[in-house]
Each structure stands twice: as C-alpha cells, then as structure tokens.
Amino acid sequence: MTHSVPHEHFRKILFCTDFSANADRAFIFAVNAARRHTDGQLHLLHVIPEPPAQFWKGYIYEVDEDVDARAKREIDEKLAQTYLPRVPEDVQLTIAMRIGQAGQKILEYAAEQDIDLIIIGRQGTGTVGKIFFGNVSELVVRKAQCPVMVIPPPTK
C-alpha cells in the first residue's frame, strides 16, 4: 500500500545568485522547480554587498559619476549571458537587484514578493568560505518564512 504525501505548491521560486559556479548549479534546480507549475514564476535576485558598493561609490564618483549605471549594465550582461538563455519560455521571469547585506536583502525580497521557495547555492567549506558565504545561507535558512533549498557544491 502506497501513501502519497500532498505536494507543496511552490509557484513563486526565488533563485539567489552571486554568479559563482555553485549558483549556476543551483539555477538548474530553480528552473526545474518553476517549471513544475504552468503558472510558475522564477525570481532571480542578485545582491551587491553594501560596504564595497559604498567604498567604490566614494572613490569612483570623484572620477566618474556614472558608476551605478555601469555596474548595473555589467550585471545585466552577466545575467543575459549566464541565465536568460536557459529560462524556458513557459516560465515567467522577474529579475531584481538589491544593495546591502545579502542574507537580509534575500529575506526582505522573499517577504515582499510572497515567495513560496528560496533556492540558494551554498559556498565554501573552509573557515574563510563560511565567514563570507556560509553565513548568508545559514541566515536565510534560520529566518525565512518559506522553505529554503540549499544546494551544496558538487563533490570532488
């Protein structure tokens, strides 16, 4: 006798990217999750860390006041090359960028958009990797109001 467990309806999927190799791997999971529903929505979020952004703004604005537009253009190009060609036509795509602490901005975006599932790639296994990347996925897992799928790096 087989028992079936009701499947959660993850219609609004949030994929968080830092453009790393493991984020690219997590993207596959996000697309597959979004395709499970005919009205699936894939939200792609990239967070620019605030301290470097503020530092560079102060430094570069003395020379070039168009730094925000240039940074956005570079990110748009990365998105266009890395992800856009791989989004199926039947998946509605929303692209968003935020500036600030990655974990906090991911949680804020998920709440604002009423996200059903967050998919994020875990980075780094050593102490340095955990300090810079592990804390983001850890914070999101602990504080998110929806399920979170954390994709580990591939085994060697």
N, C-alpha and C positions, 0 to 999 in steps of 0.2 A: 504494500500500500504506500503510495507516494503522497506526501503532503506538500502543497505549494505555499510558499510564503508570498504575501502580496508584495509586488514590486513598487518601490517608491517612484514617484513621477518626478524625475529630475528634468524639468523642461528648460530652466534657465541655468546654464552652466557658466561658471566664471573660471577662466583659464588665466593664470598669472604668469607673466614671463619676465625673465631678466636676460633673455637671449642666450642663455647658456645651452650647452649640449643636452643637459637633462631637462631643461624647459622644453626643448624641441621634442624630446621623447614624451614628456607629459602632454604635449599638444595632441598627439595621436589619441590618447585616452579621452581628452576633452572633445575632440571631433566625434569620436565614436559615441560618447555619451549624448552629445547634442543630436546625433542622427537617430537616436532611438525613438524620437517623437517627431511626428510630422510637423509640429509647430515648435521644434527645438530652437532655442536661441543660445548662441555662443557669445559670451562677453570676453573680450581679450583685454587684459589690463597690464600696463607697464608702469611701474612706479620708479620715478627718478629720485634717488636719495637726496634729501634736502641739504645736508651740510656741504657736499661737493657742489651742488647746484648754486647755493648761496656764495660759496667761495669763488667759483668761476664767474658768477654774475659780477661780483665786485671787481674782480681782476680784469675781465674782458670788456666790461662796459666802458672802461677808460679808452679802449681802442675801437670797439665795435658794439653798437647798441642793438644789433640785430641778432644777438646770440640765442634768444629764445626761439626765434623763427628758424634759425639754422639747426638748433638742437631738435626741434620738432620735425623738421624736414629729414634729418638723418634718421630719426626713429621711424618716421613714416616709410622711408626707403627700406629699413630693416624689416619692418612689418610686411611691406609689399613683396620683398624677396623671400622671406622665410616662411610666412604663414598664409597670406592671402591666396596664393595659387593652390593651396591644399585644402581650402574650405569648400566643401561641396555646395552646389547651387541650392540644395534644399535646406541649408542651414542659414538662418538669419544671423548675421554677424554685427556686433557692436564693438567698436574699438574705443578704449579710453586710456588716458594718461593722467597720472597724478604726481605731485611732488610732495615728498615727505618721508616719514618712516614707513617702510614697505608694509610691515605687518598691520599697522594701524590703518593705513590707506586701503589695504585689501578688505579689512573688516568693515570700514565705513562704506566702501563701494558695494559690498555684498548686502549690507543692510539697506542702503539707498535703493538698490535695484531689485530687492526681494529675491536674491539668488537662491536656487534650490541646492546647488552642489558647487563646491570650490575644488578646483584641481590645481595642484602646485607641485613642482619638482623639488625634491629635497637636494640640497647641495652640501658638499663637503662632509667628510667623516672624521677629519682630524680636529684638533683644538681650534686652529685658525678658521677652518671651514665652518665649524659650529658657531664661532663668535660672529662671523659675518653673514652666514646663510641659515644655519640651523635654527637660530632664534626666530626667524621670520615664520617658517613653517610651524615651529613649536607654538608660537603665539597664536597663529591662525587656528591651529587645532584646538587649543585650550579655550579660545574666546568666541569662535564662530557660532552663530545661531543656526547653522545648517551643517549637513555632513561635509567633511573635507576628505578628499582623496590625495594622499601624499605619495608621489612617485619617486622611489629611490633610484639612485644612479645604477646603471647596469653593472652586474657582477663582472669582474675581470675575466 
